[in-house]
Amino acid sequence: MTNYLANFKHKHGIFLILFIFVWIFSVITISEFSIVNGTTTTMTNEVFIMYAGSLVKIFEEMVGPAFEKETSYTFVGEGKGSVQVSNLIRDGFRTPDVFVSAGTIPIIRLMNTTPTPLANWLLEFGSAEIVIAYSQNSPHYSDLEKARKGEIPWYKVVSQEGFKFGRTDPELDPKGYYGIITTELANIYYNDSSIKDRMLGEDRNPKQIFPEETLKTVLETGQLDAIIAYEHEAISRGLPYITLPDKINLSNPKFNDFYKQGNYTLKSDQRVIYGEPVFFSITIPNTVKNLDGAVSFVNFILSKNGSQLLENQGLNRINATYEGDVNKIPLAIIP
């Protein structure tokens, strides 16, 4: 009888171990996404969105909640300089479902990775405009207001002695190199070759460089007088700002040839970036884990509600334009 019980326990113990093994294998298998005709199965409703740092307030307080309300997905966002996001994806430190970039260069870098591209396509969905945002607590506020009204040249205010000017690192954030290009164009537009140097000093002047995700906060706390910003981030944070001429604010495709006269060379890969209209772009990287959720988010950004929400904050709607391998764009994405 004792041997029978021992054999019984032994056999059923083996069955129990096999059952647990099969269960664990099933959970792991199900949790891995599978792409079949553009669909994905995951164990979570979370959609991980990495986006340009200038969109932090808009995405966290407006886009994310609106997306969750319209869908069954949970928005999980992280904002950083777009070049930095591109680097994090290339180095394997981040695996987002969607990447929303300022400009197209950061995504194109992912499309050009070898031997395997980390993205295959991008979609341009909105245009931005470079402005000078400033603090109401600045000791130079009166002059900044006069510059906003066109009563005195804005570049003379920003370049005066003692003025604290802030911007992002051109090696990590497109707004950093767009700001440099804008001042180069100002040299040409105002026929004054000293404007850029007086405003910025060296391209990566350590006294002016701040992380993209904290730059506005540093301005709002009074540590800076003004910063290079996009119009949409100034609007979303209620900051006063100076509008620049269309020929230098990188917003108008009509002046594309003029914009190309400004450029910046990335030190990391020696890529020369020429001035161009700033179009925000979006892609689903090949790191995607929740394809259904990623497609849903892209469609939300392209939808009437999503695009209107962005436009209300100063990110102007444009006709969607694709670049890259259009055959690899999920069929479920709205054209």
C-alpha positions in Angstrom: 0.0 0.0 0.0 2.9 2.3 0.9 4.6 1.7 -2.5 1.3 2.4 -4.3 0.9 5.7 -2.6 4.5 6.6 -3.3 4.1 5.7 -7.0 0.8 7.6 -7.2 2.4 10.8 -5.7 5.4 10.4 -8.0 3.3 10.1 -11.2 1.0 12.9 -10.3 3.9 15.0 -9.2 5.4 14.6 -12.7 2.0 15.6 -14.2 1.8 18.7 -12.0 5.3 19.8 -13.1 4.5 19.2 -16.7 1.2 21.2 -16.3 3.1 24.1 -14.7 5.7 24.1 -17.5 3.0 24.1 -20.2 1.2 26.9 -18.4 4.3 29.1 -18.1 5.2 28.4 -21.8 1.7 29.4 -22.8 1.8 32.7 -20.9 5.2 33.6 -22.4 4.0 32.7 -25.9 0.8 34.7 -25.6 2.6 37.7 -24.2 4.8 37.9 -27.2 3.1 39.8 -30.0 2.3 38.1 -33.3 1.7 40.1 -36.5 -0.8 38.4 -38.8 -2.3 40.6 -41.5 -1.6 43.7 -39.5 -3.0 42.5 -36.1 -1.4 41.9 -32.8 -2.2 39.9 -29.6 -0.7 41.2 -26.4 -1.3 40.7 -22.7 -1.6 44.4 -22.0 -3.6 47.3 -23.3 -0.8 49.7 -22.7 0.6 51.6 -25.7 4.1 53.0 -25.1 4.5 56.4 -26.9 7.9 58.2 -27.1 7.5 61.7 -28.3 9.3 65.0 -28.9 9.8 66.8 -25.6 8.0 69.9 -26.8 4.8 67.9 -26.7 5.0 66.9 -23.0 2.2 69.0 -21.7 0.0 68.5 -24.8 0.4 64.7 -24.8 0.3 64.1 -21.1 -2.7 66.4 -20.3 -4.6 66.4 -23.6 -3.7 63.8 -26.2 -3.2 60.9 -23.8 -6.5 61.3 -21.9 -8.4 61.9 -25.1 -6.9 58.8 -26.7 -7.8 56.6 -23.7 -11.3 58.0 -23.7 -11.9 57.1 -27.4 -10.2 53.7 -27.2 -9.7 50.7 -24.9 -6.0 51.4 -24.6 -3.9 52.9 -21.8 -1.5 55.7 -22.9 2.0 55.4 -21.5 4.2 58.3 -22.7 7.8 59.5 -22.4 9.0 62.8 -23.8 12.6 63.6 -24.7 14.6 65.3 -27.5 13.8 63.5 -30.7 17.4 62.8 -31.6 17.9 61.4 -28.1 14.8 59.2 -28.6 16.3 58.0 -31.9 19.6 57.2 -30.1 17.8 55.3 -27.3 15.9 53.1 -29.8 19.1 52.5 -31.9 21.0 51.5 -28.7 18.2 49.2 -27.5 17.5 51.2 -24.4 13.8 51.9 -25.4 11.3 49.8 -27.4 8.4 52.1 -28.0 5.2 51.2 -29.9 5.0 54.6 -31.5 7.6 57.4 -32.0 6.4 61.0 -32.6 9.3 63.2 -33.8 10.0 66.8 -34.3 11.1 66.9 -37.9 11.8 63.8 -39.9 15.6 63.3 -39.4 15.4 61.3 -36.2 13.0 58.7 -37.8 15.0 58.6 -41.0 18.1 57.7 -38.9 16.1 54.7 -37.7 15.1 53.8 -41.3 18.8 53.9 -42.2 20.1 51.6 -39.5 22.0 48.5 -40.7 21.8 45.7 -41.2 18.2 45.8 -40.1 16.1 49.0 -40.2 14.4 50.0 -36.9 11.7 51.8 -38.8 10.4 51.5 -42.4 8.2 54.5 -42.9 7.1 57.9 -41.4 4.1 60.1 -41.8 4.3 63.9 -41.6 1.1 65.2 -39.9 1.7 68.7 -38.6 3.8 71.8 -39.1 5.5 73.8 -36.3 6.9 77.3 -36.1 10.0 78.6 -34.3 9.3 81.5 -31.9 11.0 83.2 -29.0 9.1 82.4 -25.8 9.8 84.6 -22.7 9.1 84.9 -19.0 6.7 87.5 -17.6 9.1 87.7 -14.6 12.1 88.6 -16.7 13.8 91.9 -15.8 13.8 92.5 -19.6 10.0 91.9 -19.9 9.3 95.5 -21.0 11.8 95.2 -23.9 10.5 91.7 -24.8 7.0 93.1 -25.0 8.2 95.9 -27.3 9.9 93.3 -29.5 6.7 91.3 -29.6 4.9 94.3 -30.9 7.6 95.0 -33.4 8.6 98.3 -31.8 12.3 97.2 -31.4 14.3 94.4 -33.1 13.8 91.1 -31.2 17.4 90.0 -31.8 18.8 93.1 -30.1 16.8 92.4 -27.0 17.9 88.8 -26.8 21.6 89.5 -27.4 21.9 92.4 -24.9 24.4 92.0 -22.1 23.1 90.1 -19.1 20.2 88.5 -21.0 19.7 84.8 -20.0 18.8 82.9 -23.1 18.1 79.1 -23.2 17.8 76.4 -25.9 18.2 72.7 -26.3 21.3 70.7 -27.3 21.5 70.4 -31.1 23.0 66.9 -30.7 20.0 65.6 -28.9 17.0 67.7 -30.0 15.9 69.0 -33.4 14.8 72.3 -31.9 18.4 72.7 -30.9 19.7 72.6 -34.5 16.6 74.4 -35.8 17.3 77.2 -33.4 20.9 77.5 -34.8 19.6 77.4 -38.3 17.0 80.2 -37.5 19.8 82.5 -36.3 21.9 81.8 -39.3 18.9 82.7 -41.5 18.5 85.9 -39.4 22.0 86.9 -40.3 21.0 86.8 -43.9 17.5 88.2 -43.6 18.6 91.2 -41.6 21.9 91.6 -43.4 23.8 91.4 -40.2 26.4 88.6 -39.9 26.8 89.1 -36.1 23.3 88.2 -35.0 23.9 84.5 -34.5 27.2 84.9 -32.6 25.7 87.6 -30.3 22.7 85.6 -29.5 24.1 82.1 -29.1 27.9 82.2 -28.9 29.2 78.8 -29.8 26.7 76.2 -31.1 26.8 74.2 -27.9 27.2 77.1 -25.5 27.0 75.3 -22.0 25.5 78.4 -20.4 22.4 78.2 -22.8 21.9 74.4 -23.2 19.2 72.7 -21.2 17.4 69.3 -21.5 14.3 69.5 -23.8 12.0 68.1 -21.1 13.0 70.8 -18.5 13.7 73.9 -20.6 10.2 75.4 -20.2 10.2 74.8 -16.5 13.6 76.6 -16.1 12.1 79.5 -18.0 8.9 79.6 -15.9 10.8 79.5 -12.7 12.6 82.7 -13.7 16.1 81.3 -14.3 16.0 82.3 -17.9 14.6 85.4 -19.7 13.7 83.7 -23.0 14.1 80.5 -25.0 13.9 79.2 -28.5 10.6 77.3 -28.6 7.9 76.0 -31.0 4.7 78.0 -31.1 2.6 75.0 -29.9 4.6 74.6 -26.7 4.4 78.3 -25.9 0.6 78.2 -26.4 0.2 75.0 -24.4 2.1 76.5 -21.4 0.6 80.0 -21.6 3.9 81.7 -22.4 4.2 85.0 -24.2 6.2 84.8 -27.3 7.7 86.8 -30.2 6.6 85.7 -33.7 9.5 85.7 -36.2 9.3 86.5 -39.9 8.2 83.5 -42.1 11.5 83.6 -43.9 13.3 82.5 -40.8 10.7 80.7 -38.6 10.9 77.4 -40.6 7.1 77.2 -41.0 6.4 78.1 -44.6 7.2 75.7 -47.5 7.1 78.7 -49.8 10.5 79.7 -48.4 12.1 76.2 -48.6 15.0 77.4 -50.8 15.8 80.3 -48.4 15.7 77.9 -45.4 18.3 75.7 -47.0 20.9 78.4 -46.6 21.1 77.5 -42.9 22.6 74.2 -41.7 24.0 72.3 -38.8 26.3 69.2 -38.8 25.6 66.6 -36.2 28.8 65.7 -34.4 27.6 62.1 -33.8 27.5 61.0 -37.4 28.6 64.1 -39.4 25.2 64.3 -41.0 24.5 67.8 -42.4 21.0 69.1 -41.6 19.8 71.9 -43.8 17.0 74.3 -43.0 13.6 73.1 -43.9 9.9 73.5 -42.8 9.5 71.8 -39.5 7.1 68.9 -40.0 6.3 66.7 -37.0 6.2 63.0 -38.0 5.1 59.7 -36.6 6.0 56.1 -37.1 5.5 52.6 -35.6 9.1 51.4 -35.0 10.0 47.7 -35.5 10.3 47.6 -31.7 6.5 47.6 -31.5 5.0 45.2 -29.0 1.4 46.3 -29.3 0.7 46.8 -32.9 -3.1 47.1 -32.6 -2.6 49.8 -30.0 0.1 51.6 -32.0 -2.2 51.6 -35.1 -5.0 53.0 -33.0 -2.8 55.8 -31.7 -1.6 56.8 -35.2 -5.2 56.8 -36.4 -6.2 59.0 -33.4 -3.5 61.5 -34.3 -4.8 61.6 -37.9 -8.4 61.7 -36.9 -10.5 64.9 -36.9 -10.6 65.0 -33.1 -6.9 64.3 -32.7 -5.7 66.8 -35.3 -8.1 69.5 -34.1 -6.8 69.1 -30.6 -3.2 69.6 -31.8 -4.2 72.5 -34.0 -5.8 74.2 -31.1 -2.4 74.2 -29.4 -0.6 75.6 -32.4 0.6 72.5 -34.2 -0.9 73.2 -37.6 -2.6 70.5 -39.6 -1.1 69.5 -43.0 -2.1 66.9 -45.6 -0.5 63.6 -44.4 2.6 62.8 -46.4 4.4 59.4 -46.3 8.1 58.7 -46.7 9.9 55.3 -46.8 8.5 51.9 -47.6 4.8 52.6 -47.9 4.1 48.9 -48.5 5.0 48.3 -44.8 2.5 50.7 -43.4 -0.3 48.7 -41.7 -3.4 48.6 -43.8 -5.5 49.7 -40.9 -3.9 53.1 -40.8 -6.1 55.9 -42.2 -4.6 57.1 -45.5 
